[in-house]
């Protein structure tokens, strides 16, 4: 996760967590407790999206992006309920979401290989 954070301009943290939101690995330039809470909360959102989209027989989402006033969060499914997350602060009016998604996809792929 550290590589994903360092490869993304404006990134403040990255996390790898299990289906219950428990952080397995993470790297952040942010308060550790708040980072763990943010990671768990976005895991809940991902689980809700999986439930909602699973009813349409398309399968769950590969990733989602939540854009907030001061922070954008990209959450990517990994495997077996695990997920990776990257948070990016706006850089001069917009967060580099394409770079964040690319970094997170690379991290998710590497994590899948480690899990196999």
N, C-alpha and C positions, 0 to 999 in steps of 0.2 A: 504494500500500500504506500510505503514511503516513496517508491519510484513514481507511482501515479501522481502523488501530491506534488513532488518536486518537478514533474514534467508538465504540470498544468499551471499557467500563470494565474495568480490570485487564489489558488487552492489553499484552504485553511486546514483541511484534514481529509483523511480517507479511513475507511473501516471495512473489515470483513467480519460478518456476523452470522450466527446460526438462525434457524427459523423462529426462535423465541426472542431474538433481538440481542442475545448475549454476544458481546464483542469477542471474537477469537483473535483478531489482530487489528491494530490500528496505529495511525500516526497522525497527530494533529498539533497545530500551534494554537490550541484552544484549551480552555479549562477541561480537565479529564472527566469530571463528573458530568458537566453539561454535554460534552461530546458523547459520552456513553448514553445519555438520555436522548439526544438527537438521533443517534444511531438506532436505538430501540424504537423510537416513535416512527421513523420512516420504515422500519421493518413491519410494523403494524399496517401501515398504508399499503405496502407491497402485498402483504397477505390478503388484505381486503380486495385489492385489484385482482389477485389470482382467483379469489372466490367469485368475484363479479364476472370476469371474463371467461372463467372456466365453464360457466353456464351457457355460453355461446358456442362451445366446442371449438374455439380457435386456439385454446391453450392459454396459459398465463402470459403476462407481458414479459418481454425480454428486459426492458428497462422503462423507467419513467423519469421525468424531470419536473421538479417543483421550483418555480421561480417566485421568490419573495422580494420584498423591497430592497433588502441589503445582502441577501444570500441566495444562491441557487444551489439546489441539491440534485445530484444525479444518482439514482439507485438502479443497480443492475443485478438481475438474477444470476446466480452462479450454478448451483446444482443442489439437489436434495434439500431444498428449502433455504440454503445459504444464499447470502447476497453480499454485494460490495457497494459501497457508498462513497461519493466524493462531493465535498462541499466547496463552493467557489464564491468568493466575494466579488461584487461588481468591480470591474476595472475600467474606470473612465466611462461609466454609464452602461456597460454591458459585460457580462461574464463570458469568457471564451468557452461556450458550451460545446462546440464541436471538438475542441481539444480535450475538454473534460471527458466527453463521451468516448473518444478514441483511447485516452489513457485508461479509462475504467474498463473498456472492452478488453484491452490488452491484459490488465490485471485479472479480470474475471477468467479469461482463457488460461492464464498461468495458474490461477487457483484451482480451476477444474483439473488441470494436469496433476497438480499436487495431491488432489483428493482421490485420484484414480489409483 
